[in-house]
Amino acid sequence: MTRPLFALVTGASAGIGAEFARQLANEGAGLVLTARRADRLEALAAELRERHGVEVHCIPCDLADPRAPQQLFDECARRGLAVDVLVNNAGYGVTGSFLSRPWQTHADFIQVLMTAPAELCHRFLPAMRERGRGRIINVASLAGQVPAPAGHTLYAASKAYLIKFSQALALENRAHGVQVCALCPGFTHSEFHDVTGTREQMKGMPRWLWMDADAVVRDGLAAVARGESVRISGRVNRAIKSLFKLLPDRLGHALIARGGKGFRDSA
């Protein structure tokens, strides 16, 4: 009998992470869900068990804790859960200029968005390679493909890091049956802007810039299955990336600086 597939989704309590869980469950995958909010995880797990009849494990943790990736890996091993799909989705934004926040705030951000995804890949990859199959999706952003505005100083940098990391990891592991993809959404309907306190600013953004989480996730799952190492979700977002690639750097930075004032707190 073929061993059932398990997918680990970080930041699974809402938004894109919860949608990854729903679509993977719809494919018949067993799930390991992790986030800080245990109540939200358990509610989602109950929904997925009832709707899809899949096995779901909830392991609450805070990836800002440097010990969390190892603890998460160890708990999966203790429960006998072999992870074939890893979705590094956990993330958030820190508003304001770099010096307006204490260093610990930035250190926690780097741990969640950069260090934890890399460590989780490092810990779960060997077994994937040994089995000759696996998929890793690192949720990056269109922000990592265009010039960075003032405010949210480390956000675009962290996403650019995930993109380059995923490209290299894809080349290193393709021959071993493991596909790696950096998924780059643009503006997506989720709780992200509620958490960062920028929901009011977002109300002025054109509707055609926005995508729903279900479309982003479908696109990402299809892309990693095709072996794409980087996927920008949506034709509009791909056009934006292409435009900035053609523009001179000075003009691109000027456009971002002007547009960013409408939706980023750079105080």
Buried (B, 14 or more C-beta within 10 A) or exposed (E): EEEEBBBBBBBBBBBBBBBBBBBBBEEEBBBBBBBBEBEBBBBBBEBBBEEBEBBBBBBBBBBBBEEBBEEBBEBBEEEEBBBBBBBBBBBBBBBBBBEBBEEEEBEBBBBBBBBBBBBBBEBBBEBBBEBEBBBBBBBBBBBBBBBBBBBBBBBBBBBBBBBEBBBEBBEEBEEBBBBBBBBBBBBBBBBBBEBBEBEEBBEEBEEEEBBEBEBBBBBBBEBBEEEBBBBBBBEBBBEBBEEBEEBEEEEBBEBBBEEBBEBBBBE
